[in-house]
Amino acid sequence: MKAVNDNMGTPIAKGLNVLLVIAMVFIAIAIIFFLTAGLALSFDNSFKADIVSKLAETNNSGLSKNASIACFGGAIVASLWFYVLNILRKIVGTLLSGDPFIPENISRLRKIWIFIALSEIIRIIFVNISSAGEMIIDIRAGTLFLVFVIAALSEVFRHGAELRRDAELTI
């Protein structure tokens, strides 16, 4: 039987670490895309004129006025998710080292659910700012569920760290 603290990590943890790096690369590309598109749509140029004309053809001319705001909002939300993935990589790093129930992971998990909730609030705000005057409250149940699950996991980690500390003190 393989020891838990062999400092090699499980194949699943190693794979998760690789997937997190890939996701971070894709989000970094999305941030660059959103910022570039937002800047391009902020000034009068042929790109903006082409987008406005295509949106006018589809009766979405109201969207063209605030498209740059929507792009900047997308960049902010993507940046928050990039930060969440970075924190998650640190948690996976402790798992790879064989010691995930450390106090730092409790605060990391709390940061994750707070930043996910914040990204959802910012997304709703930017959707409303960039919409053509109508109020849209689009709460995503999946994101809300994710926030609750991660908040519960942070409490599980807190309890696990307390049990571990108590066990170390009794020996």
N, C-alpha and C positions, 0 to 999 in steps of 0.2 A: 504494500500500500504506500502511495506517495505521500510525503509529508506536506502539510499545508504551508509551512514557512520555509519553502525551499528557495525563495527569492527568484523563482523562475516565472511564476504566474501561470494561470491556467490558459489553455488554448483559447477559451472563450474571451477571457480578459485581454489577451494579446490581440485577438481579432477585433474586439471592441475598440481598443486603442487605435488600431489602423483605420477602422471605419470613422472614428472621431476625427482623425487627421484629414481624411478624405472629405468629410462633411465640412470641416473648417476651411479647406481650400475652396470648395464650392461656394460657401457663404462669403468668403473674401472676394471671389470673383463677382458674386451678386452685388456686394457692397460697391465695388468699383463700377459695375454696370449702372446701378441706381444713381450713383453720384454723377457719372458721366452723362447719363440721360437727363438727370435733373438740371445740370448745368447747361446742356444743349437746349433744353426746353425753356430755360430762363431768359435767353437772349433771342432776338430776331435773327433767324438764319434759315437756310433752305430746309434743314432737318425739321425745324419747328413748323414751317409752312406746309411741308408734306404731311406731317402728323395731323395738323389742324384740318387740312383739306380732307384727309381720309376719315377723320372723326366726324366732320360735317356731313360727309356722304352717308354715314351710318346713323345720323341724327343724335350724335353724342358730342355736339359742339360745346356743351357746358363742361365736359370733361377736359377739353383741351386747355381751358383757361387755367386750371389748377393741376395740370399733369406734372409740372415740375415740383409742386408741393407734395404730390403723391410719391414721386420718385425719392425725394429727400426723406419722407416719412418711411419709405421702404428701406432706405439705407440705415436709418436709425434703428428700426426694428431688427434688421439683419445684423447690425452691430451688437445689439443686445443678445441675440441668439449666438453670435460668435463668442461672446464673453461667457455665456452659459456653457457652451461646448468646451471652452478652455477650462472652466472650473471642473466640468465632468471629467476631462482628461486628467486633472490632478487627482480626482477621486480614484479613477482607474489606476493611476500610478501607485497609489497606496495599496490597491488590491494586488497589483503586480508584485509589489514588495512583500506582500503577505501580511500587511497590518492595516486593514481598512477601518477598524473601530478606534479611530483616534479623534480627539476633540476638534481638530481642524476640519475633519469631514462633516461634522455636525454644522459648523458655521458655513461650510461650502454648500451643503444641501439647502440650508436656509436661504443663502444667496441665490441659489438656482431657482427656487420657487418664487422668490420675490422678483427676480429679474424676468421670469416668464410672465408673471402677472403684470409687471410693468410694461413689458413689450406688448401684451394684449391691450392694455389701456391706451398706450401710445398709438397702436394700430387703429383702434376705434376712433381716437381723436383725429388722426390724419385722414382716415376715410371720410369723416364728417367735414373736415376742412376742405378736402379736395372735391367733395361732391357738389353738385350744382344747386346748392341751397336747401336740399332736403336733409332731414335728420335721419341718420341710419345708425341703429344700435344693433350691431351684428356680434353677439356674444357667441363664441365658439365653445360648445359644450366639451369638446375634446381637450381644449386648452385648459378650461376650468377644472376638468377632472385630473389632468396632469398636475396642476398646481396642488390639488388636494392630496394626490398620491405622494408627491415629493415632500410635501409638508409632513405627512404621516411618516415617511421614511426617515426624515430628519429626526423625528421623535424616537423612532426605533433605534437609530444610531446613537442618540443621546442616552437612551436606556442601556443599550449594549455597552457603551463606554463606561457608564456607571457600574454595571455588573462586573466588567473587567477590572475596574479600579478596586472595587470591593474584594474581588477574588485575589488580586495581588496583595492587598493589605492583610488578608486573613492567612496568607501562607507564611 
